[in-house]
């Protein structure tokens, strides 16, 4: 993998697809060898994880990780 874009998401279900599409538009101009990794940091908003799973089905470069406990930015 040439590039990995890692995005922490927390209560972000409403805009995650738009974000990933914009990242893909830029990265596709640079290379095809990349991945976008979204890490759901135990968002209490229930729409975040389903939105990530849905986006993974339609976005070939997207991977999602769902943490069961909020560990925060520095952990």
N, C-alpha and C positions, 0 to 999 in steps of 0.2 A: 504494500500500500504506500503510495507516494505521499498522500495527505490524509490526515484525520482531523475532522472538525468536530469538536466535542462541545455540546451545549447542555448546561444544566437547566432543567425545566422544572418549574414549580408553579402550579396553578396556571398552566399555559395552554390548556386545551383549545381555546378559541382561536389562537393565532399560530399554532405550531405548523400546520400545513402551509400557510403562506410563507413562513420563515424558511422552511425546508425548500420550497420551490424557488425562492430567491437565492438561496445558497447554491442550489443545483445550477441555476442559470449562470452564475458566475463561475463555478467550478468546472462546468462543462466546457467553458471557453479556454480553461487552463489545461485540463487533463481529464481523462476518463478513469484514472487510477486514484480514486478517493473514496472516503466513506464519511458519512455524517452520523455521529453517535449522540443521541439524546438521552440524558439520564434524568429520569423522574425521581426527584428526591422526596419521595413519600408525600406527594401533594395531597392535601386534604380535599381539594376540589376533585370530585369524582370523574369529571370529564377529561382530565389530563391523560391518564393512561389509555383509555379507549381511543382517544384522538391519536395518540402515538401509534397504537397498534393498527389503526386504520391507515395512517400515513405510510407505515411500513409495507403494507400490501400494494400500494400504488407507487412507491418510490424505491427504485432498485438500490440506491446507495445508502439508504437509511437503516440504521440499527437502533434499537431502543433497549434501555435497561431500566428496570423498575425496582427501586430500592424500597424495602419494607419499613425502614426507619429513616427519619430525617437526620442526616449526618452533617449537614451544613457545608459551606463552601470550603473550609480549610481541612476538613477530615477526609 
